[in-house]
Amino acid sequence: MTETHQYSLRIVGMHCGSCVRRVSQALAATDGVQVEEVRIGAARIASANSTAVESAIAALAKIGFPAHLEQ
């Protein structure tokens, strides 16, 4: 059984509900990522591997929302 870890992302450029929807859709479309919560400026996701988290960050950048892991 693979252990899943939670990750918190800080997301730049989100201002409204439409932004939340676009970010939610991009994260949900990323293989290996489970969306826990998305709110303006942040998201919480779960994944079994860090490669999927990097893919999620890249997917957000592609739609215009730079993101990074919170420490």
C-alpha positions as CSV (number, residue, x, y, z in Angstrom):
1,M,0.0,0.0,0.0
2,T,1.4,3.4,-1.0
3,E,1.5,6.1,1.6
4,T,-0.1,9.4,0.6
5,H,1.2,12.8,1.9
6,Q,-0.5,16.1,2.1
7,Y,1.1,19.2,0.5
8,S,0.2,22.9,0.8
9,L,0.7,25.1,-2.2
10,R,0.9,28.9,-2.2
11,I,-0.6,30.2,-5.5
12,V,0.0,33.6,-6.9
13,G,-2.5,35.6,-8.9
14,M,-5.8,34.1,-7.7
15,H,-8.5,36.8,-7.1
16,C,-12.0,35.3,-7.5
17,G,-14.2,32.2,-7.6
18,S,-13.4,31.7,-11.3
19,C,-9.7,31.5,-10.4
20,V,-10.5,28.9,-7.7
21,R,-12.5,26.9,-10.3
22,R,-9.6,27.0,-12.9
23,V,-7.0,26.0,-10.4
24,S,-9.3,23.2,-9.0
25,Q,-9.7,21.8,-12.6
26,A,-6.0,22.0,-13.4
27,L,-5.1,20.2,-10.2
28,A,-7.8,17.5,-10.6
29,A,-6.6,16.8,-14.1
30,T,-3.0,16.1,-12.8
31,D,-2.3,12.3,-12.6
32,G,-1.5,11.2,-9.1
33,V,-2.9,14.3,-7.3
34,Q,-6.0,14.3,-5.1
35,V,-7.4,17.8,-4.5
36,E,-8.2,18.3,-0.8
37,E,-9.1,22.1,-0.8
38,V,-8.6,25.1,-3.0
39,R,-9.1,28.7,-1.9
40,I,-7.9,32.0,-3.1
41,G,-4.1,32.0,-2.9
42,A,-3.7,28.4,-1.7
43,A,-4.5,24.8,-2.2
44,R,-4.0,21.6,-0.2
45,I,-3.4,18.4,-2.2
46,A,-2.5,14.8,-1.5
47,S,-0.2,12.6,-3.5
48,A,1.9,9.5,-3.1
49,N,4.8,10.9,-4.9
50,S,6.6,14.3,-5.3
51,T,6.8,14.0,-9.1
52,A,3.0,14.4,-9.2
53,V,3.3,17.5,-7.0
54,E,5.8,19.0,-9.4
55,S,3.5,18.2,-12.3
56,A,0.7,20.0,-10.4
57,I,2.8,23.1,-9.9
58,A,3.7,23.0,-13.6
59,A,0.1,22.7,-14.6
60,L,-0.8,25.7,-12.5
61,A,2.1,27.7,-14.1
62,K,0.8,26.7,-17.5
63,I,-2.6,28.4,-16.8
64,G,-1.0,31.5,-15.4
65,F,-0.9,30.8,-11.7
66,P,2.7,30.4,-10.4
67,A,2.8,28.2,-7.3
68,H,5.2,26.8,-4.8
69,L,5.2,24.4,-1.8
70,E,4.7,26.0,1.6
71,Q,7.2,25.2,4.2
